[in-house]
Amino acid sequence: MKRRRNVLDRVAEQVMDLDSPAYGDERERAVFMESSSFGLTTGLYLGVVGAVVASVFGLVLLPVALLVMTIIPSAAAHWYAKRRGVNMQELAEHAGSRSTMVGILVFGTAMVLTFAAMSYTVFTGQPILTAPSLEVIPGEGFLGGMAQGAVAGGMLGGLAAIVGGILSFRRANRRSKASGW
């Protein structure tokens, strides 16, 4: 089934770069896709758990943002599959898989708990649990020093990742040119 490619299709093709040798052979490609799916699923579960925890502490906007952030990757996956002629909902229904039911139960339960805790906060004006007070004064005490070190370390780690990625990319390009790929 040929569909007319739109801007989003072209962006998805650029992002996915499915012809890249980075995916390896067929087995490596399958494992790469499985591991990416596992990582996405883990992130989705962490997002809903974070929403539940944030709502228990009386936060209202953060849980909503976390829930939206868990819905977007799933919606993107459904869109991507649909544009390539695969109906993920139909696949799940035909499989009758226990994992599909577990996912539905986990996400449904997390949403109910999140909105129940948010309702408690909205109607009573107070959270279910009060968040512990952590006063952080920059440069003072253990937490102040730890916060400064964490921020500086995070920036240095990000810069190291950028430099390492560029060097790795350049090394891979030199090897591919040397081998005639």
Backbone hydrogen bonds in HBPLUS format (Angstrom, degrees):
<---DONOR---> <-ACCEPTOR-->    atom                        ^
c    i                          cat <-CA-CA->   ^        H-A-AA   ^      H-
h    n   atom  resd res      DA  || num        DHA   H-A  angle D-A-AA Bond
n    s   type  num  typ     dist DA aas  dist angle  dist       angle   num
A0010-ARG N   A0006-ASN O   3.12 MM   4  6.49 159.2  2.16 154.0 159.4     1
A0011-VAL N   A0007-VAL O   2.91 MM   4  6.20 155.5  1.97 152.4 159.8     2
A0012-ALA N   A0008-LEU O   2.86 MM   4  6.04 162.5  1.89 149.2 154.1     3
A0013-GLU N   A0009-ASP O   2.93 MM   4  6.18 155.5  1.99 147.8 154.5     4
A0014-GLN N   A0010-ARG O   3.03 MM   4  6.26 153.0  2.10 143.3 150.3     5
A0015-VAL N   A0011-VAL O   2.87 MM   4  6.15 161.2  1.91 155.3 160.6     6
A0016-MET N   A0012-ALA O   2.84 MM   4  5.93 168.8  1.85 153.9 157.3     7
A0017-ASP N   A0013-GLU O   2.84 MM   4  5.67 157.6  1.89 141.3 148.4     8
A0020-SER N   A0017-ASP O   2.98 MM   3  5.64 162.2  2.01 126.4 129.2     9
A0023-TYR N   A0020-SER O   3.40 MM   3  6.26 174.7  2.41 120.1 120.9    10
A0024-GLY N   A0021-PRO O   3.06 MM   3  5.47 155.5  2.12 111.3 118.7    11
A0029-ARG N   A0025-ASP O   2.77 MM   4  5.90 154.8  1.83 154.5 162.6    12
A0030-ALA N   A0026-GLU O   2.95 MM   4  6.16 155.5  2.01 145.3 151.3    13
A0031-VAL N   A0027-ARG O   2.96 MM   4  6.26 162.4  1.99 153.8 158.3    14
A0032-PHE N   A0028-GLU O   2.78 MM   4  5.93 155.9  1.84 146.2 153.9    15
A0033-MET N   A0029-ARG O   2.93 MM   4  6.14 161.1  1.96 149.8 154.1    16
A0034-GLU N   A0030-ALA O   2.89 MM   4  6.11 156.5  1.94 146.7 153.9    17
A0035-SER N   A0031-VAL O   2.78 MM   4  5.95 162.7  1.81 152.7 157.4    18
A0036-SER N   A0032-PHE O   2.92 MM   4  6.11 150.2  2.01 144.3 152.9    19
A0037-SER N   A0033-MET O   2.95 MM   4  6.15 154.6  2.01 143.9 150.7    20
A0038-PHE N   A0034-GLU O   2.86 MM   4  6.14 154.8  1.92 148.5 155.9    21
A0039-GLY N   A0035-SER O   2.89 MM   4  6.08 160.9  1.92 146.5 151.5    22
A0040-LEU N   A0036-SER O   2.92 MM   4  6.12 158.2  1.97 147.4 153.3    23
A0041-THR N   A0037-SER O   2.91 MM   4  6.09 164.0  1.93 150.5 154.9    24
A0042-THR N   A0038-PHE O   2.89 MM   4  6.10 159.9  1.93 151.7 157.3    25
A0043-GLY N   A0039-GLY O   2.97 MM   4  6.18 158.1  2.02 145.9 151.9    26
A0044-LEU N   A0040-LEU O   2.90 MM   4  6.19 150.4  1.99 149.3 157.8    27
A0045-TYR N   A0041-THR O   2.97 MM   4  6.26 162.0  2.00 153.0 157.0    28
A0046-LEU N   A0042-THR O   2.95 MM   4  6.19 160.5  1.98 151.3 156.9    29
A0047-GLY N   A0043-GLY O   2.93 MM   4  6.07 148.3  2.03 141.4 150.2    30
A0048-VAL N   A0044-LEU O   3.09 MM   4  6.45 155.4  2.15 151.0 155.9    31
A0049-VAL N   A0045-TYR O   3.01 MM   4  6.22 158.2  2.06 150.0 156.5    32
A0050-GLY N   A0046-LEU O   2.84 MM   4  5.95 157.3  1.89 145.5 152.3    33
A0051-ALA N   A0047-GLY O   2.96 MM   4  6.19 145.5  2.08 139.0 148.5    34
A0052-VAL N   A0048-VAL O   3.03 MM   4  6.30 156.3  2.09 145.1 150.4    35
A0053-VAL N   A0049-VAL O   2.96 MM   4  6.24 170.5  1.97 157.1 159.1    36
A0054-ALA N   A0050-GLY O   2.86 MM   4  5.94 166.5  1.88 149.5 153.9    37
A0055-SER N   A0051-ALA O   2.98 MM   4  6.05 154.6  2.05 143.3 150.2    38
A0056-VAL N   A0052-VAL O   3.08 MM   4  6.32 147.0  2.19 148.2 156.8    39
A0057-PHE N   A0053-VAL O   3.33 MM   4  6.66 142.4  2.48 144.8 153.8    40
A0059-LEU N   A0054-ALA O   3.14 MM   5  5.57 153.3  2.21 157.6 149.8    41
A0058-GLY N   A0055-SER O   3.08 MM   3  5.13 157.0  2.13 106.9 109.2    42
A0129-LEU N   A0056-VAL O   3.10 MM  73  6.04 162.9  2.13 155.3 154.1    43
A0065-ALA N   A0061-LEU O   2.92 MM   4  6.19 162.1  1.96 156.6 162.0    44
A0066-LEU N   A0062-LEU O   2.86 MM   4  6.11 159.9  1.90 156.9 162.4    45
A0067-LEU N   A0063-PRO O   2.91 MM   4  6.12 158.4  1.96 147.3 152.9    46
A0068-VAL N   A0064-VAL O   2.93 MM   4  6.17 160.2  1.97 151.8 157.3    47
A0069-MET N   A0065-ALA O   2.88 MM   4  6.09 153.8  1.95 145.1 153.0    48
A0070-THR N   A0066-LEU O   3.01 MM   4  6.32 126.9  2.30 138.0 151.5    49
A0070-THR N   A0067-LEU O   3.11 MM   3  5.11 135.9  2.31  94.0 106.4    50
A0071-ILE N   A0067-LEU O   3.07 MM   4  6.34 137.4  2.25 141.8 153.3    51
A0071-ILE N   A0068-VAL O   3.10 MM   3  5.07 127.6  2.39  94.7 108.7    52
A0072-ILE N   A0068-VAL O   3.03 MM   4  6.25 157.9  2.08 158.1 162.2    53
A0075-ALA N   A0071-ILE O   2.87 MM   4  6.09 161.2  1.91 159.5 165.7    54
A0076-ALA N   A0072-ILE O   2.84 MM   4  6.01 156.3  1.90 153.1 160.0    55
A0077-ALA N   A0073-PRO O   2.93 MM   4  6.15 153.4  2.01 144.5 151.3    56
A0078-HIS N   A0074-SER O   2.98 MM   4  6.27 158.9  2.03 149.2 154.7    57
A0079-TRP N   A0075-ALA O   2.89 MM   4  6.11 159.7  1.93 148.7 154.5    58
A0080-TYR N   A0076-ALA O   2.88 MM   4  6.05 165.0  1.90 150.5 154.6    59
A0081-ALA N   A0077-ALA O   2.98 MM   4  6.15 168.0  1.99 151.3 154.3    60
A0082-LYS N   A0078-HIS O   2.92 MM   4  6.01 163.0  1.95 148.8 154.3    61
A0083-ARG N   A0079-TRP O   2.93 MM   4  6.12 158.1  1.98 154.1 159.3    62
A0084-ARG N   A0081-ALA O   2.97 MM   3  5.14 141.7  2.12 101.3 113.2    63
A0086-VAL N   A0081-ALA O   2.87 MM   5  5.00 165.6  1.89 138.0 136.2    64
A0085-GLY N   A0082-LYS O   3.02 MM   3  5.00 159.9  2.06 111.1 111.0    65
A0091-LEU N   A0087-ASN O   3.04 MM   4  6.37 155.5  2.10 149.5 156.8    66
A0092-ALA N   A0088-MET O   3.00 MM   4  6.23 161.0  2.04 148.7 152.9    67
A0093-GLU N   A0089-GLN O   2.96 MM   4  6.22 154.6  2.02 147.3 154.6    68
A0094-HIS N   A0090-GLU O   2.94 MM   4  6.14 158.7  1.98 152.2 157.2    69
A0095-ALA N   A0091-LEU O   2.99 MM   4  6.11 149.8  2.08 145.5 154.0    70
A0096-GLY N   A0092-ALA O   3.08 MM   4  6.18 150.5  2.17 144.2 150.9    71
A0101-MET N   A0097-SER O   3.36 MM   4  6.77 156.5  2.42 143.4 148.6    72
A0102-VAL N   A0098-ARG O   2.87 MM   4  6.16 156.2  1.93 152.1 159.5    73
A0103-GLY N   A0099-SER O   2.96 MM   4  6.09 162.2  1.99 144.8 149.3    74
A0104-ILE N   A0100-THR O   3.04 MM   4  6.28 160.3  2.07 148.2 153.3    75
A0105-LEU N   A0101-MET O   2.90 MM   4  6.11 162.0  1.93 151.0 156.0    76
A0106-VAL N   A0102-VAL O   2.84 MM   4  6.03 163.0  1.86 156.2 160.8    77
A0107-PHE N   A0103-GLY O   2.97 MM   4  6.09 175.6  1.97 154.8 156.3    78
A0108-GLY N   A0104-ILE O   2.87 MM   4  5.83 159.4  1.91 145.9 152.8    79
A0109-THR N   A0105-LEU O   2.87 MM   4  5.81 162.6  1.90 144.1 149.7    80
A0110-ALA N   A0106-VAL O   2.90 MM   4  6.01 161.2  1.94 148.0 153.9    81
A0111-MET N   A0107-PHE O   2.97 MM   4  6.12 154.4  2.04 143.9 150.7    82
A0112-VAL N   A0108-GLY O   3.00 MM   4  6.25 161.6  2.04 149.7 154.5    83
A0113-LEU N   A0109-THR O   2.91 MM   4  6.14 169.8  1.92 156.9 159.4    84
A0114-THR N   A0110-ALA O   2.84 MM   4  5.92 160.0  1.88 146.5 152.8    85
A0115-PHE N   A0111-MET O   2.95 MM   4  6.08 174.1  1.95 154.1 155.7    86
A0116-ALA N   A0112-VAL O   2.84 MM   4  5.91 143.6  1.97 144.4 155.5    87
A0117-ALA N   A0113-LEU O   2.93 MM   4  6.09 163.2  1.96 149.5 153.2    88
A0118-MET N   A0114-THR O   2.91 MM   4  6.15 155.5  1.97 146.6 154.5    89
A0119-SER N   A0115-PHE O   2.84 MM   4  5.86 148.3  1.94 134.6 143.4    90
A0120-TYR N   A0116-ALA O   2.99 MM   4  6.28 153.3  2.06 145.3 152.0    91
A0121-THR N   A0117-ALA O   3.11 MM   4  6.42 160.3  2.15 146.8 151.1    92
A0122-VAL N   A0118-MET O   2.85 MM   4  6.10 163.2  1.88 153.3 158.1    93
A0123-PHE N   A0119-SER O   2.85 MM   4  5.93 164.6  1.87 154.9 158.5    94
A0124-THR N   A0120-TYR O   2.90 MM   4  5.83 151.7  1.98 148.0 155.2    95
A0125-GLY N   A0121-THR O   2.80 MM   4  5.15 140.3  1.95 133.8 143.2    96
A0140-GLU N   A0137-ILE O   2.90 MM   3  5.49 166.9  1.92 143.9 145.9    97
A0145-GLY N   A0141-GLY O   3.11 MM   4  6.25 165.0  2.13 148.3 152.3    98
A0146-MET N   A0142-PHE O   2.86 MM   4  6.01 156.1  1.92 149.5 157.5    99
A0147-ALA N   A0143-LEU O   2.81 MM   4  5.90 157.3  1.86 146.8 152.5   100
A0148-GLN N   A0144-GLY O   3.09 MM   4  6.32 162.2  2.12 145.8 150.2   101
A0149-GLY N   A0145-GLY O   2.92 MM   4  6.10 161.2  1.95 147.8 153.5   102
A0150-ALA N   A0146-MET O   2.81 MM   4  5.97 154.9  1.88 148.7 155.9   103
A0151-VAL N   A0147-ALA O   2.99 MM   4  6.16 161.1  2.03 150.7 155.0   104
A0152-ALA N   A0148-GLN O   3.01 MM   4  6.16 171.0  2.02 152.1 154.9   105
A0153-GLY N   A0149-GLY O   2.78 MM   4  5.79 158.4  1.82 144.3 151.8   106
A0154-GLY N   A0150-ALA O   2.83 MM   4  5.90 150.5  1.91 141.9 149.9   107
A0155-MET N   A0151-VAL O   3.10 MM   4  6.37 159.1  2.14 149.0 153.5   108
A0156-LEU N   A0152-ALA O   2.96 MM   4  6.23 165.8  1.98 152.9 157.1   109
A0157-GLY N   A0153-GLY O   2.79 MM   4  5.89 156.2  1.84 146.5 153.8   110
A0158-GLY N   A0154-GLY O   2.95 MM   4  6.13 154.0  2.01 143.8 150.5   111
A0159-LEU N   A0155-MET O   2.95 MM   4  6.24 160.7  1.99 151.8 156.8   112
A0160-ALA N   A0156-LEU O   2.85 MM   4  6.06 158.5  1.89 149.4 155.8   113
A0161-ALA N   A0157-GLY O   2.93 MM   4  6.15 148.9  2.02 143.3 151.7   114
A0162-ILE N   A0158-GLY O   3.02 MM   4  6.33 153.5  2.10 146.1 153.0   115
A0163-VAL N   A0159-LEU O   2.94 MM   4  6.22 171.0  1.95 158.7 159.9   116
A0164-GLY N   A0160-ALA O   2.83 MM   4  5.88 165.1  1.86 147.7 152.9   117
A0165-GLY N   A0161-ALA O   2.88 MM   4  5.91 155.0  1.94 141.9 149.0   118
A0166-ILE N   A0162-ILE O   2.98 MM   4  6.22 161.3  2.02 152.5 157.2   119
A0167-LEU N   A0163-VAL O   2.93 MM   4  6.15 168.7  1.94 156.4 159.6   120
A0168-SER N   A0164-GLY O   2.90 MM   4  5.99 158.8  1.94 146.9 153.2   121
A0169-PHE N   A0165-GLY O   2.92 MM   4  6.06 156.5  1.97 145.5 152.0   122
A0170-ARG N   A0166-ILE O   2.93 MM   4  6.17 162.0  1.97 153.0 157.7   123
A0171-ARG N   A0167-LEU O   2.93 MM   4  6.10 158.7  1.97 148.2 154.2   124
A0172-ALA N   A0168-SER O   2.95 MM   4  6.13 159.3  1.99 148.1 153.6   125
A0173-ASN N   A0169-PHE O   2.97 MM   4  6.22 154.5  2.04 147.3 154.4   126
A0174-ARG N   A0170-ARG O   2.96 MM   4  6.24 157.5  2.01 149.3 155.0   127
A0175-ARG N   A0171-ARG O   2.99 MM   4  6.26 159.6  2.03 149.4 154.9   128
A0176-SER N   A0172-ALA O   2.94 MM   4  6.15 159.9  1.98 148.6 154.2   129
A0177-LYS N   A0173-ASN O   2.98 MM   4  6.14 156.1  2.04 148.4 154.6   130
A0178-ALA N   A0174-ARG O   2.92 MM   4  6.06 152.1  2.00 145.5 153.6   131
A0179-SER N   A0175-ARG O   2.95 MM   4  6.13 147.7  2.05 147.3 155.3   132
A0181-TRP N   A0176-SER O   2.93 MM   5  5.14 146.9  2.04 157.3 158.3   133
A0180-GLY N   A0177-LYS O   3.34 MM   3  5.10 148.2  2.45  91.4 100.5   134
